[in-house]
Amino acid sequence: MKALKNLSLILLLVLTFTGCHDKSSKLADFNRAVYTPEYASGFDIKGADGKKSVLVTVTNPWQGADSITTDLFIARNGESVPEDFTGQVLGEDAERIICMSSTHIAMLDAIDEDRCVVGVSGIDYISNPDIQARRDSVGDVGYEGNINYELLLSLDPDLVLLYGVNGASSMEGKLKELGIPFMYVGDYLEESPLGKAEWLVALAEVAGKRAEGETVFAEIPVRYNALKKRVAEETLDAPSVMLNIPYGDSWFMPSTGSYAVRLIADAGGDYIYRKNTGNASTPIDLEEAYLLASEADMWLHTGMANTLDELKAACPKFADTRCFRGGQVYNNNARTNAAGGNDYFESAVVNPDLVLRDLVKIFHPELVEEEFVYYKQLK
């Protein structure tokens, strides 16, 4: 018994000594690069020497943000939070996550961690089969401006993944009040197709699966760039491409540096509107759009249209353009569910190589044998 008491005393002294010397770290200590994205511009992950904890920093997380950063500290191994840290804190790897965008689900699914998703926004529009199979247990918390916080709280989330549009999410204040940590995911702001996909590494980090995320992502640029290189080497002509349909009395044309246009260029297509070199889509009038469509070899991204007749009903004047009459009209809605949810805006984000392959099949069909995944030809 005496020996046992002595052992207990020694253990207590050891723990006390260790605790006295476990000094709180400073935020400045977290300056060691853990993961620096090669293609994405909106996040990075840093650590500190001798620490398992990491700091995820998201830069300019919404449109119009200028030099704004948000931070999430993931405390691991019982390590303390830096005493001068004022951002969001995740006390352990997230096992229960609420995703306010379907792309967040796709990123977690890419690393086989979609099981962590306990809440979503707009479940009817989500394509992920696991979420649909679990829809009785996955909570639909609603949309910004009409969030069911009682349900959200009952889901006991470790983390809520947010996105901002023209400013900070309106959910911020209430989540802080409830003590629920959150992180912004800015994949939709990335213009690089590979940059969008690389955000899966950030989500892998919060789930404690960064190594798996890095492995999954590393293969995507290999496949993407190999096909891009083949197109550049084996094609001579680039078909001219018109994009989109009217919105009211205007037709919005993406910039030459946008996600969609970069994919078109990498697939060996020639975007027909080169005036917009800014960082956002620009409206043109319907007369100019008609002239562009009349000159284009192909027409892509035609809204909700599933057939040429549906497109003609929406844009009757454009039915006499060369691309329409020749049947060279393609839409990215081949994987649309009964509610209208389009998987192009979900899983395509982490499959830019498959999107590229679809576009190559459209522009240069002799190079691709596989069937379309996200696109289809309107008939």
N, C-alpha and C positions, 0 to 999 in steps of 0.2 A: 504493500500500500504506500509506504514511504517513497519507494522508487517511482511509483506511478505519479505521486504528487510532485516529486522533483522533475519528472518528465513534463508534466503539465506546466510547471513554473518556467522551465526552459523554453517550452513552446510559446508561452505567453510573452516572455522576454524577447524572443525572436520576432514575433509578430509586432510587438511594440516598437522594437528597433527598426524593423522594416517600414512600419507606418510613419515613423518620425522622419525617415529619410526619403519617403515617396513624395517629394516636393511637386507642387503643381507646375505643369509646364506652361510656357508662354506661347502665345499664338505665333510669335516670330520663329519659334523652334520648328514649326511645320513648314519648312522651306525645301524639303527634299522631294524631288519629282518622283512620284509613284507611277503616274501615267500621264504622259503628255500626248494629246491627240495629234495624229498626223494629218487628218483631213478636217475634223470638226474645229470650230473656232470658239464654241460657247462654253466649254468646261475644261477643267483640269483637276487632277487629284494629287495632293501632296501629303507627305508624312514627315515624321521626325525620327531622328536616330534613336534606335532602341525602343521604339513605340510601335504597337500594332494598330493604333487608332489612325484615322486619316481625315483629311479636310477636303471636301468636294466644293469647288468654287464654280459657280455659274455666272458667266459674264453677259451683260445686256440681255436679260431673259425675256424681253418682250419688244415688240416693234417700237421704234423710236427711242429706246433706252440708250443713254449715252454715258459710258463709263460707270454703269451700275453693276454691282456684283452682289450675289447672295451666296451665303455659305451654309453648308451642312457639315457638322462635325460628327463623325461616327466613332463613338467611344468603345473601344474593345479591350478585352483582357483585364477588365477592372480598372483601366487607366482613367485618370481624372481629366475633366474638360479644362482647357487652358483658362486661367483665371481672368484673362482679359478678352475672352471670346464672347460675342454678343449675338451670334447667329443661331440657327436651328441646331438642335442636338438630338441625335439618334443614339439611344443608350446601348444598342446592340444591333447586330445584323437584322434587317427587317424581314419578318416572316409573315406579316399581315399588312398588305399594301392596298390603298385605294388609288385607282388610276382614273384621272379626269379626262384622259384622252385614250382612244383605242390604240394609238401607236405605242403607248407605254406598255400595253398588254403584249403587243407583238415583240417588243424588245425583251420582255421577261420570258416570253415563249421561246425566243431564239436560244435562250440558255436553259430551257426546260425548267423555268421557275414560275410559270404562269399559275401554278398552284398557290403562290403567295397572294394572288389577287383575291381580296375579299369584298371589294366594292368597286363599282364603275359608274360612269355617267352615260345614260342612254343604252341600256343593255340590249334593247331590240335591234339596235344598229350595229352591234358588234358581231364580227364574223368568226372570231376565234371559237373553234368547236368545243374546247374545254370549258370556256366560260358559258357557252350555251348549254352544255351538259350539266353544269352546276348552277344554273340560273335560279334554282330554288334556294340556294344557300349564298349566292353572291348578291350583295345588296346594290340596288340602283339608287344612288344618292341624289339623282337629279342633275340639273344644270345650274351653272353660275347664275345667281340672282334668284334661284328657287331651290336651294339646297335643303334637303331633309337632314338637319343636323342631329335630330334625335336618332334617326337610323344610322347616320354616320358614326355617332358616338357608340352605338350598340355594337358596331362591327369591330370595336376595339383595335383600331389600326395602329401599327407601329409608325407608319409614314403615309402621307398623302402626296401624290405626285401631281403638281400643278402645271399650268401653262398660262402665260399672260398674252394678251392680244395687243391692245394699245396702252397698256399700263399694268400695274400689279393686279393680281387676282383679287376679286372682291372677297374671297374666302380667307385671306390672310388674317384679318382681325379676329374672326370667330375661332379659327384654328389656334391662334395664340391664346385666346381666352380659355379654350378647352384644354390647352396644354398638349396639343397634338402636333408633332413636328411635320414639316413639309419641305419639299424640294421642287424647284422649278426645272422643267425639262424643255429645253429650247431647240429640239430637233427641227421643228417646222421653220425655224429662222435660217437654217443652214441652206446655202444654195448648192453646195456640192452634194451629189447623190451619195458619195461615200462618207461625207461629213455627217449627213443625217443618220446613216446606219451606225456610225461610230458611237453615237450616244448610247447604244446598247451596253457599252463598257461601263458607262456611268451608272446605269441601272443594275448591272451585274455587281458593281461595288456595293451598293446599298443592300443587296441581298447576300453579301459575303461571298460572291462568286466571281470576283474580278478575273482570276486566272482563266476560268472557263469563258468569260466574256471576251477576253483578249484572244483566246484560241478560236472562238467562233468568228469574231470579226476579222481576224488575220486572213482567213480564206476568201473573204468577200472581195477585197481589192485584187487578189490574184485572178479570180475568175472574171471580174469586171474588166480589168486592164488587158487581160489576154484577148478578150473579144474585141475590145476597142482597138487594140493593135492590129488584129486580123482585118477588121473593117478598113482601117487606114491603109493597109498593105494590099488589099485585094479588090477594092472598089475604086472606080474612076468618077462616076457621076453621083451627085447628091441631089435627090428630089427636093423640090421646094415644098415647105410645109406651112399650112395655115393652122392656127390654134383657136379653140374656144368657140363660143356662140354669144349672141348679144345678151346684155343685161339691161333691160329697159331700152333706152335710146342710144346706149353706148356699147362698145365692144372692147373689152379689156385685153390688151396685148402685153404679155410678159416681157421683162427686160432680157437683153441678150445674155446676161449672166445668170439668169434664173435656173432653178432646179430643172424645170421641164426642158428649157432650151439647151442646157448642158447635155442632157440625156440625148436630145435629138442630134446635136453635133457629134457626140461620141458614137452614135449609131449610124453616122453617115448621112444625116439629113441636113437640109439647109433651111433654117427658120427664115420666113419670108419678110418679117418686119424687123429692120435693123435700126430704126430710129431711136428706140428706147434703150439707152445704155445706162439707165439709172439703177436704183435698187428696189423698184416696185413696179407693178403693172401700171400701164397708162391707158386711159380711155381714148378711143378714136370713134369718129362718127360712122354710121352704118354705110354711108357711101364709100368711104375709104376702105372699110372692111370688105365691101363687095368687090372692089377693084383688086384687092389683095387675094381674095378667095378665087377670083376669076383667073388669076395668074398662077395659083398654086397647083402643084401636082397632086398633093394629098391634103386632107383635112382631118385633124385629130382633136380629141377632147370635146365632144359634142353634147355636153350636159347629160341629161337623163335619157337621151334618145337611144332606143334599141334597134330601130330599123330606119331605113331611108325615108319611109313614109312619115314616121314620127318626126324626123328631122325636118322634112319638107313642111309639115304642119307648123313647126316652131319657127322656121326661117323660109317662108315660101319663095322669096325673091332669090335665094341662094341655090334653089334647085336647078337653075340653068347654068351653074358654074361647071367648068370642065371636070374638076375633081368629083363633083356630085354625079354628073352624068356618066362618068367613067367608073363609078362605084369605088373610088379611092377615098373612102371615108371610114375612119376607125375610131372606136371609143374605148376608154379605159374602164369600162364597167362590166367586164365579163364575169366578175365575181361579186355580184350584188345579191343581197339576201331579200327575203320577202318584204321586209320593212323599208328597204331602200339603202341599207348600209352597204358601203362599197369597200371591199377588201383592199382596193388599190390605195386607199387612204389609211390602211391599217398595216397589213403585213408587207406591202410593197416597200415600205420605208426601210425594212431590214433585208430586203431582197433586191437591191438596185441592179444586180447582175441579171436577174430574171426580167426586170423591166427593160433593161438594155437589150436583152435577147429578143423580147417581143418587138421592140422598135426596129432592130436589125431585120427581123423577119418581115416587117412591113416595108422597109426601105430597100432591102436587099435580100429577098426571100431565098435566093440560091445559097446563102450562107448558113441558113438555119433550118434544120429538119424538125425540131421539136414543135409541139403545138403551143399556141398562145396560152399564157397564164393569166394576164391581167387585161389584155386588149382583145377586141374582136372587130371583124369587118362588118359594117352595117350593110344589110341587104334588103 
